[in-house]
Amino acid sequence: MMTGTTHATTTGPGAHAAVLRLGTPPSADEVAELLLVDVAVGRWMPGDEIDVPAAAAEHEVTEAVVRLALHDLRRAGLTSTNPFTGGSVVVWHRRHNEVLMRRLVGVVAVVAGRRPSLEDLPEPARASSAVARRGLVLPADLAHLLDLVRLLVLVLPEASRRQVRTEIVTPLSVLGTTTAMRVHGVVPAISDDVRGVIVDLVEVAAHYGEWDDVPVLVADYAVALGPDER
């Protein structure tokens, strides 16, 4: 259960946790992703407080694992602590994907400063299938960009890569889906075909080593993905 308004029309308790029960218990990273899915589909909305014991029971993990997951979501700016109860409250808002994208611009600038050769980088880890299992789909342009990011961040130390993954890439992978944008009333400022062209230019610039252009193009994409306020 959770305090505040309950939103359970899209999915029932345990519906997606069951997917992981066939193997080992989900990690804190996986639980964080599942909690994000709940936000994406509208089960938990901004202002709702996540009930840690209930989440632990649903995902068949300890409360400590759920708290670790919530710690990552708090670092990503997606939850905050209720000063009266100590619980975690969903604070994601319709402009938050743009905020995450602007953080990503900073990461890409760091990578660009190292001027890596894409051909020398190993194959990046595959994107999690948890989102796809729930039927959530990313716009093709955002999926393409995040695939590029997973490759580019391989030049960073492992601790930095994990931070980028948990605080930026995973939230965007879930909250940037068409379902999340529809549920939360987010309409990107620029059409997907134009956004796709920007991502193609990012890939071309990175491939040919035009690293000064890459952060600028990603910044342009951040504006394009931001909500249309007209």
Contacts in CASP RR format, 6 or more apart in sequence:
PFRMAT RR
TARGET T0000
AUTHOR 0000-0000-0000
METHOD contacts of the structure
MODEL  1
MMTGTTHATTTGPGAHAAVLRLGTPPSADEVAELLLVDVAVGRWMPGDEI
DVPAAAAEHEVTEAVVRLALHDLRRAGLTSTNPFTGGSVVVWHRRHNEVL
MRRLVGVVAVVAGRRPSLEDLPEPARASSAVARRGLVLPADLAHLLDLVR
LLVLVLPEASRRQVRTEIVTPLSVLGTTTAMRVHGVVPAISDDVRGVIVD
LVEVAAHYGEWDDVPVLVADYAVALGPDER
1 51 0 8 1.000
1 54 0 8 1.000
2 44 0 8 1.000
2 48 0 8 1.000
2 49 0 8 1.000
2 50 0 8 1.000
2 51 0 8 1.000
2 54 0 8 1.000
3 48 0 8 1.000
3 49 0 8 1.000
3 51 0 8 1.000
3 85 0 8 1.000
4 47 0 8 1.000
4 48 0 8 1.000
4 49 0 8 1.000
5 45 0 8 1.000
5 47 0 8 1.000
5 48 0 8 1.000
6 48 0 8 1.000
7 42 0 8 1.000
7 43 0 8 1.000
7 44 0 8 1.000
7 45 0 8 1.000
7 48 0 8 1.000
8 43 0 8 1.000
10 41 0 8 1.000
10 42 0 8 1.000
10 43 0 8 1.000
10 183 0 8 1.000
11 38 0 8 1.000
11 41 0 8 1.000
11 43 0 8 1.000
11 134 0 8 1.000
12 43 0 8 1.000
13 54 0 8 1.000
13 58 0 8 1.000
14 58 0 8 1.000
14 59 0 8 1.000
16 34 0 8 1.000
16 37 0 8 1.000
16 130 0 8 1.000
16 133 0 8 1.000
16 134 0 8 1.000
17 26 0 8 1.000
17 34 0 8 1.000
17 58 0 8 1.000
17 59 0 8 1.000
17 60 0 8 1.000
19 130 0 8 1.000
19 133 0 8 1.000
20 26 0 8 1.000
20 30 0 8 1.000
20 34 0 8 1.000
20 59 0 8 1.000
21 60 0 8 1.000
25 59 0 8 1.000
25 60 0 8 1.000
25 61 0 8 1.000
25 65 0 8 1.000
26 34 0 8 1.000
26 59 0 8 1.000
26 60 0 8 1.000
26 61 0 8 1.000
26 65 0 8 1.000
27 65 0 8 1.000
28 65 0 8 1.000
28 66 0 8 1.000
28 68 0 8 1.000
28 69 0 8 1.000
28 72 0 8 1.000
29 69 0 8 1.000
29 72 0 8 1.000
29 165 0 8 1.000
29 166 0 8 1.000
29 170 0 8 1.000
30 128 0 8 1.000
30 130 0 8 1.000
31 55 0 8 1.000
31 59 0 8 1.000
31 61 0 8 1.000
31 65 0 8 1.000
31 66 0 8 1.000
31 68 0 8 1.000
31 69 0 8 1.000
32 69 0 8 1.000
32 70 0 8 1.000
32 72 0 8 1.000
32 73 0 8 1.000
32 166 0 8 1.000
32 170 0 8 1.000
33 128 0 8 1.000
33 130 0 8 1.000
33 131 0 8 1.000
33 170 0 8 1.000
33 173 0 8 1.000
33 174 0 8 1.000
34 59 0 8 1.000
34 130 0 8 1.000
35 44 0 8 1.000
35 50 0 8 1.000
35 55 0 8 1.000
35 69 0 8 1.000
35 70 0 8 1.000
35 73 0 8 1.000
36 73 0 8 1.000
36 78 0 8 1.000
36 170 0 8 1.000
36 171 0 8 1.000
36 174 0 8 1.000
36 175 0 8 1.000
37 130 0 8 1.000
37 131 0 8 1.000
37 134 0 8 1.000
37 136 0 8 1.000
37 174 0 8 1.000
38 44 0 8 1.000
39 45 0 8 1.000
39 78 0 8 1.000
39 90 0 8 1.000
39 92 0 8 1.000
39 174 0 8 1.000
39 175 0 8 1.000
39 180 0 8 1.000
40 136 0 8 1.000
40 174 0 8 1.000
40 175 0 8 1.000
40 176 0 8 1.000
40 177 0 8 1.000
40 179 0 8 1.000
40 180 0 8 1.000
40 183 0 8 1.000
41 134 0 8 1.000
41 136 0 8 1.000
41 179 0 8 1.000
41 180 0 8 1.000
41 183 0 8 1.000
42 183 0 8 1.000
42 184 0 8 1.000
44 50 0 8 1.000
44 90 0 8 1.000
45 90 0 8 1.000
46 90 0 8 1.000
46 91 0 8 1.000
46 92 0 8 1.000
46 93 0 8 1.000
47 89 0 8 1.000
47 90 0 8 1.000
47 91 0 8 1.000
48 89 0 8 1.000
48 90 0 8 1.000
49 82 0 8 1.000
49 85 0 8 1.000
49 87 0 8 1.000
49 88 0 8 1.000
49 89 0 8 1.000
49 90 0 8 1.000
50 70 0 8 1.000
50 79 0 8 1.000
50 87 0 8 1.000
50 88 0 8 1.000
50 89 0 8 1.000
50 90 0 8 1.000
52 63 0 8 1.000
52 66 0 8 1.000
52 67 0 8 1.000
52 70 0 8 1.000
52 87 0 8 1.000
52 88 0 8 1.000
53 63 0 8 1.000
55 66 0 8 1.000
56 62 0 8 1.000
56 63 0 8 1.000
56 65 0 8 1.000
56 66 0 8 1.000
59 65 0 8 1.000
59 66 0 8 1.000
70 79 0 8 1.000
70 88 0 8 1.000
72 166 0 8 1.000
72 167 0 8 1.000
73 79 0 8 1.000
73 88 0 8 1.000
73 171 0 8 1.000
74 80 0 8 1.000
74 81 0 8 1.000
74 88 0 8 1.000
75 163 0 8 1.000
75 166 0 8 1.000
75 167 0 8 1.000
76 100 0 8 1.000
76 166 0 8 1.000
76 167 0 8 1.000
76 168 0 8 1.000
76 171 0 8 1.000
77 91 0 8 1.000
77 92 0 8 1.000
77 96 0 8 1.000
78 90 0 8 1.000
78 91 0 8 1.000
78 92 0 8 1.000
78 96 0 8 1.000
78 171 0 8 1.000
78 175 0 8 1.000
79 88 0 8 1.000
79 89 0 8 1.000
79 90 0 8 1.000
79 91 0 8 1.000
79 92 0 8 1.000
80 88 0 8 1.000
80 89 0 8 1.000
80 91 0 8 1.000
81 87 0 8 1.000
81 88 0 8 1.000
81 89 0 8 1.000
82 88 0 8 1.000
82 89 0 8 1.000
92 175 0 8 1.000
92 184 0 8 1.000
94 184 0 8 1.000
94 185 0 8 1.000
94 186 0 8 1.000
94 227 0 8 1.000
95 226 0 8 1.000
95 227 0 8 1.000
96 175 0 8 1.000
97 172 0 8 1.000
97 175 0 8 1.000
97 176 0 8 1.000
97 186 0 8 1.000
97 225 0 8 1.000
97 226 0 8 1.000
98 222 0 8 1.000
98 223 0 8 1.000
98 225 0 8 1.000
98 226 0 8 1.000
98 227 0 8 1.000
100 168 0 8 1.000
100 171 0 8 1.000
100 172 0 8 1.000
100 175 0 8 1.000
101 172 0 8 1.000
101 218 0 8 1.000
101 221 0 8 1.000
101 222 0 8 1.000
101 225 0 8 1.000
101 226 0 8 1.000
102 219 0 8 1.000
102 222 0 8 1.000
103 167 0 8 1.000
103 168 0 8 1.000
104 149 0 8 1.000
104 164 0 8 1.000
104 168 0 8 1.000
104 169 0 8 1.000
104 172 0 8 1.000
104 218 0 8 1.000
104 222 0 8 1.000
105 215 0 8 1.000
105 218 0 8 1.000
105 219 0 8 1.000
105 222 0 8 1.000
106 215 0 8 1.000
107 149 0 8 1.000
107 153 0 8 1.000
107 156 0 8 1.000
107 164 0 8 1.000
107 168 0 8 1.000
108 149 0 8 1.000
108 152 0 8 1.000
108 214 0 8 1.000
108 215 0 8 1.000
108 218 0 8 1.000
109 215 0 8 1.000
110 156 0 8 1.000
111 152 0 8 1.000
111 153 0 8 1.000
111 155 0 8 1.000
111 156 0 8 1.000
111 214 0 8 1.000
112 211 0 8 1.000
112 212 0 8 1.000
112 214 0 8 1.000
112 215 0 8 1.000
113 211 0 8 1.000
114 155 0 8 1.000
115 209 0 8 1.000
115 211 0 8 1.000
116 152 0 8 1.000
116 155 0 8 1.000
117 209 0 8 1.000
118 151 0 8 1.000
118 206 0 8 1.000
118 207 0 8 1.000
121 151 0 8 1.000
121 152 0 8 1.000
121 154 0 8 1.000
121 155 0 8 1.000
122 154 0 8 1.000
124 147 0 8 1.000
124 150 0 8 1.000
124 151 0 8 1.000
124 154 0 8 1.000
125 150 0 8 1.000
127 146 0 8 1.000
127 147 0 8 1.000
127 150 0 8 1.000
127 173 0 8 1.000
128 170 0 8 1.000
128 173 0 8 1.000
131 138 0 8 1.000
131 173 0 8 1.000
131 174 0 8 1.000
131 177 0 8 1.000
135 179 0 8 1.000
136 174 0 8 1.000
136 177 0 8 1.000
136 178 0 8 1.000
136 179 0 8 1.000
136 180 0 8 1.000
137 177 0 8 1.000
137 178 0 8 1.000
137 179 0 8 1.000
138 146 0 8 1.000
138 173 0 8 1.000
138 176 0 8 1.000
138 177 0 8 1.000
138 178 0 8 1.000
139 176 0 8 1.000
139 178 0 8 1.000
139 192 0 8 1.000
139 195 0 8 1.000
140 192 0 8 1.000
140 196 0 8 1.000
141 192 0 8 1.000
141 195 0 8 1.000
141 196 0 8 1.000
141 198 0 8 1.000
141 199 0 8 1.000
141 221 0 8 1.000
142 172 0 8 1.000
142 176 0 8 1.000
142 195 0 8 1.000
142 225 0 8 1.000
144 196 0 8 1.000
144 199 0 8 1.000
144 200 0 8 1.000
144 203 0 8 1.000
145 199 0 8 1.000
145 202 0 8 1.000
145 218 0 8 1.000
145 221 0 8 1.000
146 169 0 8 1.000
146 172 0 8 1.000
146 173 0 8 1.000
148 199 0 8 1.000
148 202 0 8 1.000
148 203 0 8 1.000
148 206 0 8 1.000
149 164 0 8 1.000
149 169 0 8 1.000
150 169 0 8 1.000
152 206 0 8 1.000
153 160 0 8 1.000
153 161 0 8 1.000
153 164 0 8 1.000
153 165 0 8 1.000
154 161 0 8 1.000
156 164 0 8 1.000
174 180 0 8 1.000
180 186 0 8 1.000
181 187 0 8 1.000
181 188 0 8 1.000
186 226 0 8 1.000
186 227 0 8 1.000
187 227 0 8 1.000
187 228 0 8 1.000
188 195 0 8 1.000
188 224 0 8 1.000
188 225 0 8 1.000
188 226 0 8 1.000
188 227 0 8 1.000
188 228 0 8 1.000
189 223 0 8 1.000
189 224 0 8 1.000
189 225 0 8 1.000
189 226 0 8 1.000
189 227 0 8 1.000
189 228 0 8 1.000
189 229 0 8 1.000
190 223 0 8 1.000
190 224 0 8 1.000
190 225 0 8 1.000
194 224 0 8 1.000
195 221 0 8 1.000
195 224 0 8 1.000
195 225 0 8 1.000
198 217 0 8 1.000
198 220 0 8 1.000
198 221 0 8 1.000
198 224 0 8 1.000
199 221 0 8 1.000
201 213 0 8 1.000
201 217 0 8 1.000
202 214 0 8 1.000
202 217 0 8 1.000
202 218 0 8 1.000
202 221 0 8 1.000
204 210 0 8 1.000
205 211 0 8 1.000
205 213 0 8 1.000
205 214 0 8 1.000
205 217 0 8 1.000
206 214 0 8 1.000
END
